[in-house]
Amino acid sequence: MAITETGAQRAGDTLPTVQAHRPQRVSTETKSSFKTTELVVYVLSVIGVLIASKVIGTDDGVADYFRADRAWLYVTLLTIGYLVSRGLAKSGSREPYDR
């Protein structure tokens, strides 16, 4: 708390006025990534792609329609999409906090 003098106090009429210091309101660029639904959707999508690649195999004498290289290509595309979405989120929103 800061003590300030008023004009009347300088003349000896009153006591100093006490003013409360209020915290400054600032903001971060965005929420932390683990607090967003984007991360949850991304992780679940990657897990889904990898599980699907493992389950779809060469059973019953048919060719493997969802090979590992294709699955990792989809994981890479999901990662690019996630990074772009985080970049867009950082460019336009702010999360306020008190200092």
C-alpha positions in Angstrom: 0.0 0.0 0.0 1.2 3.5 -0.8 0.7 6.5 1.3 0.0 9.7 -0.6 -0.3 13.3 0.6 -3.4 15.3 -0.3 -3.4 19.1 -0.6 -5.2 19.4 2.8 -2.6 17.2 4.5 0.2 19.5 3.4 -1.6 22.3 5.1 -1.7 20.1 8.3 -5.5 19.6 8.2 -5.9 15.7 7.7 -4.0 12.5 7.8 -2.4 10.9 4.7 -4.7 8.9 2.4 -3.9 5.2 2.0 -4.5 3.8 -1.5 -4.6 0.0 -2.1 -2.3 -1.3 -4.8 -4.3 -3.3 -7.3 -2.7 -6.1 -9.3 -2.0 -5.4 -12.9 -4.1 -7.4 -15.3 -2.0 -9.0 -18.0 -2.4 -11.9 -20.3 -0.6 -14.9 -21.8 -0.6 -15.6 -25.5 -2.9 -18.6 -25.1 -3.9 -21.4 -22.7 -1.4 -24.1 -22.1 -1.7 -26.9 -24.6 -2.6 -29.5 -22.0 -5.6 -27.4 -21.1 -7.1 -27.5 -24.5 -9.5 -30.0 -26.2 -7.3 -29.8 -29.3 -4.6 -31.9 -27.6 -7.1 -34.5 -26.4 -8.6 -34.8 -29.9 -5.1 -35.0 -31.4 -3.9 -37.8 -29.0 -7.1 -39.8 -29.4 -6.9 -39.5 -33.2 -3.3 -40.7 -33.3 -4.1 -43.6 -31.1 -7.1 -44.4 -33.3 -5.0 -44.4 -36.5 -2.3 -46.6 -34.9 -4.9 -49.1 -33.6 -6.7 -49.2 -36.9 -3.4 -49.9 -38.7 -2.6 -52.7 -36.3 -6.1 -54.3 -36.5 -6.5 -54.1 -40.3 -4.1 -56.7 -41.4 -3.5 -59.5 -43.8 -6.1 -61.9 -42.3 -8.1 -64.2 -44.6 -5.5 -64.0 -47.4 -6.3 -60.4 -48.5 -3.7 -57.7 -48.9 -2.9 -55.3 -46.1 -5.0 -52.2 -47.0 -3.7 -50.0 -44.1 0.0 -50.5 -43.9 2.3 -48.9 -41.3 3.7 -46.4 -43.7 0.2 -45.1 -44.5 -0.6 -45.0 -40.8 2.5 -42.9 -40.1 1.6 -40.6 -43.0 -1.8 -40.0 -41.4 -0.1 -39.4 -38.0 2.2 -36.8 -39.7 -0.8 -35.1 -41.3 -2.6 -35.0 -37.9 0.5 -33.5 -36.3 0.7 -30.8 -39.0 -3.0 -30.1 -38.4 -2.5 -29.8 -34.7 0.4 -27.5 -35.1 -1.5 -25.3 -37.5 -4.5 -25.1 -35.1 -2.2 -24.2 -32.2 -0.6 -21.5 -34.3 -4.0 -20.1 -35.2 -5.0 -20.2 -31.5 -1.9 -18.3 -30.5 -2.5 -15.6 -33.1 -5.9 -14.5 -31.9 -6.7 -15.3 -28.3 -5.3 -14.3 -24.9 -5.7 -15.8 -21.4 -5.8 -13.1 -18.7 -4.1 -13.5 -15.3 -3.3 -11.2 -12.4 0.3 -10.3 -11.8 
